[in-house]
């Protein structure tokens, strides 16, 4: 852990890790917990399935844009103060979602909820960068980001139970309780490191983003992760149709499929730091991207030559998800480490790129009919990750040679 002479209060590293993990999962819970309730939500408000899905769309849009605001604000005013504001917005908006009586009002408060959730998700990376270095930063991010990435595989199971027993409004009550807990824990135990003021004006914010975005040591790991996350979200988006409609798994059993597959994410996350120690940051990132390529291209080749079967889908998915589990923490740490004084801005830009990759992955999925849409998307995303990593690594190496 870094020198702690500039703390406002002493902190327990383990306690901080638990709090950061809770903060990281808030956004994924708000995204996925209520998905099993979309049909009943649409029925209650007298709208279509598309209208109900709009509550997810506006949340993600607000989340994406506000990332670019929360990061610089935290560089200017400190993580703790900005985080408390975001958690307050999240908690109040979550409770308001449970109390709304019309779709228009639900859409409006989902925007506010997305803005608040984004503060937690964005600042988790920045806070981790403030307090940890090197291998310790990779280890911490491996735990936090693995659980964050795995949340979409488990939260619909919980959401389904809540929908069956209590109804969709109880989903948002639970989110409000989680937000309140995170607010209390942040208020009472979140340490603050005195931050260097780096964003006094809009021009300085933009200059900070330009400095970060043009650095190949940031772009390589960030783009590789973003393309990989695009394939991950394509999997989550296509899994119901592939396993239920094409493979004949019952809806009751389907919830176990993503929950089982995300165990590969945990395996990858657990392997991230040992691989980093043995092969270095660059070597472990290359191993992770190679697993993405083998899984994505391998699934495309298998489905192009063989009938659709569970093994043909699940086998390559295990490799791909294991690669994501390794790549996300190691590459995120590598991307943020060169920017200690602009950690908030670096975290915001990193998160924005990942969400953009997720959006592109889901859009690419729509261009090809299932079941081939998923392997095509995984193949394109994985090869793109490899190309982006190779190009940025070559540019960084050339710059290092010129500097000498």
HUTAMO-V783693 format. One record per run of one state. SS is the DSSP state (hx for helix, st for strand, lp for the rest). FROM is the first residue (numbers start at 0). TO is the last residue. Records with the same first field share a line. If there is no record, write none. Layout:
# HUTAMO-V783693
SS: FROM-TO + FROM-TO
This chain:
# HUTAMO-V783693
lp: 0-5 + 7-11 + 32-33 + 45-47 + 77-77 + 99-101 + 131-132 + 165-167 + 189-191 + 193-200 + 213-214 + 246-249 + 261-261 + 305-308 + 337-341 + 366-370 + 403-403
st: 6-6 + 192-192
hx: 12-31 + 34-44 + 48-76 + 78-98 + 102-130 + 133-164 + 168-188 + 201-212 + 215-245 + 250-260 + 262-304 + 309-336 + 342-365 + 371-402
